[in-house]
């Protein structure tokens, strides 16, 4: 392919791809509104898949990224993983039989 776009930002850079995937993950986490949607709606399986895709890119591009690209990717992965953990529903609390019983006096 030739570069006929002329001067301006490079819209096909690695960083642009990573930022695009991160934006999608945030939308799937319900943190931003998807284009065309009227409200936020979480889709945790798609969020997880998108975060896993970023992790796959991290592994497959090891040794081929600039320092800035590496920092961007690692920072985004860290932030997205934390956001994912905060978005997961809490597991149901299990009853502890010893605590449920009142001590006899």
N, C-alpha and C positions, 0 to 999 in steps of 0.2 A: 504494500500500500504506500501511496505517496502522501506527503504532508502538504495538502492543498488548503489547509485551514488558515494559513497565514499567521501573523503575529497574534499572540494571546495565550491564555493558559493551556497547558497540555492536558487535555481531558482524558487521555488514555494512559496516564501514569499509574504506577503501582500504588502510590498514596491515594489517588482518586478512587481506585478500585477498593482499597481497604476502607476508606471513609464511606463509600457507598454501601458496603456490606455492614459496616458498623451502624449506619443510619437505619438500615433495614432491621437489624437486630433490635435496636432501640424501639422501633415501631412495633415489632413483634412482642416486645416486653411491655407494651402499652405505655411507653414513656413519651411517645410522640404520635401524632395523627398520621396515618398512612395517606398518601396522595389520593384524593377522591373520596376519602372517608369523612364522615361528619364528627366522629368521636374516636377516642382511643379505645383499642380493644386488644387485649393480650392474647397471644398465641404462643405459649411456651414451647411446644415442640418445634415450631419454625424458628423461634429465637435460638433454641439449643442447636439446631441444624446450622444456622448461620454462624454462630459462635464457633462451632466445630469446623466449619469451612474456613474461617479465619485462622484457626489453629493449624489446619492442614496447609494453608498457604505459608504460614510461619515455618513449618517443617520443610516444605518443598523448596522454599526460597532461601534456606539457610546458606550463608556464605555468598549470596548474590544480591543482598540489599545494601543500601547505604546506611550509615549510622543513623541518619534522620528517619529513614524508613523503618529501621529496626525499632527505634524508640517509639515511633508512632504506633506500630503494630502491637508491641508489647504493652504499651500504656492502654490502648483500646481494649485489648484482650483482658487485661486486669480489671478495667472498669466495667466491661460487659459481664464478666463472670460474677462480680459483686452484685451488679444489678439483677442478674439472673437469680442468684441465691436469695436476694431480697424479694423477688417476685414469686418464688415457689411457695405454694401453700404449705403451712406448717403441718408437720405430721400430727395425727391425733395423739393426745396424751393418753398414756396407758395408766390404768388404775393400779395403784400399788396396794395390794391387800393388807399389808402390815400397817400402812398409813390410814387406810379406810376404816379400820377397826378402832373403836375408842378404847383406851386403856381401862381396865376394870379396877375399881378402887376397893 
